[in-house]
Amino acid sequence: MTLVHDHDPSGSPLEFFASELRRVREEAGLTQEELGALINYSAAQVSAVENAKRNPKKDFAEGCDQALKTDGHFIRIWPLVRRAVHRASARSYFEMEREASSIRNFEQINVPGLLQTPRYVQALMEAGSAGETDDRIDAKIAERLERQKILQGKSPPALVIVIDEVVLRRPVGGKDVMREQLQHLIEAARHPRITLQVIPSTVGAHPGLNGPIVLFSIPGSADVGYFENALGGQTVDCVEDLAKVAYRFDALRAEALPQRASIELIAKVMETWT
């Protein structure tokens, strides 16, 4: 039996859509599985929308209108859901990371978290956790390394990483730590599900100077973007905004070296950390 949670319809456009879908479906006497069969979605996917855990795609809304004979009710609500931009908590980011079938990530300052070595993580955490206890720092390090286990499972996400060359040259933790970290990047790039590219410093100004980008592709859901600015991290699921973020990521890949040349550059920089 699928657990369904009550939501405040006024909480957000997604929660309003979720509560309306549950109400109309139950009035029609359909189970989640039955509705899913009518609109070519699984019962789990219907449940995720009704629990406000997934943003419905356009064809989902259209299918619900057709199956439930609601005269365009859900497709009229859908643009409100589509335009909603939600602040991301660390927990929601980690959930998206775990559930994603593919992750596209650009970083301009540090090595992406999923590819950081333990000593690199420790150096970052110690530098960025001034005033915190050793136990708290240790917990942050353990959490970061725990996240990396998604790359070791039976179905790891496809990972496309683009980094600025400055990431390779920033002395995080000292020479030994950097040499170890760059060697780890070279080894990671051999994984069939990992693509690693570097934007060389000769490029100069590029679209990534505004900050990091992450794009998650999650099965049964629309893509979700994540970016950081002066206000912190934000998720983006509005179609128009997602298109802009995806275009920006593609523009960065166009500026980057191909993977083989990127690995050669990483190896060259690694030799400077002696």
Order of alpha helices (4+ residues) and beta strands (2+ residues): alpha-alpha-alpha-alpha-alpha-alpha-beta-alpha-alpha-beta-alpha-alpha-beta-beta-beta-beta-alpha-alpha
